[in-house]
Amino acid sequence: MSLTYEQARDEIFTLLDTAWSYPIKWPGRVFDKPEPAATYGEVVFHHLAGGQQGFGSGVNMWKRAGSLLFRVNVPMGEGFTLGYRLAKVVSDAIEGYATPGGVWFRETSIREGDEVGGYDRITVETIFEYTEVK
């Protein structure tokens, strides 16, 4: 399969939006932060360096890769129990999975964070890869 940068981003966001049942702050999308003490997710998305995978007969394949952080923000005082449970929902949605267009995820992990603005934060980190054919 072949995806453009934008198509890959859209497939990743659709996958996360389907798995997550709370508000999500996406890059490039207007976000109305939920009322104080409400759980929400936050996506940090970056493409990394890629390179040519193959060529010939007028077809060039390009490996695209990136990093995805999904920050689970749970109001302080709820403990990390809810944060871990919600981080696991996100991790299970992407780990060992490929989107319909061929974005796949590897090296997925859950990392505890510090309190930020009245929220305890747990982050799901993963590397994604896909192919673009030109």
Secondary structure, 3 states (H helix, E strand, C coil): CCCCHHHHHHHHHHHHHHHCCCCEECCCCCCCCCCCCCCEEEEEEEECCCEEEEEECCEEEEEEEEEEEEEEEEECCCHHHHHHHHHHHHHHHHCCCECCCCCEEEEEEEEEEEEECCEEEEEEEEEEEEEEEC
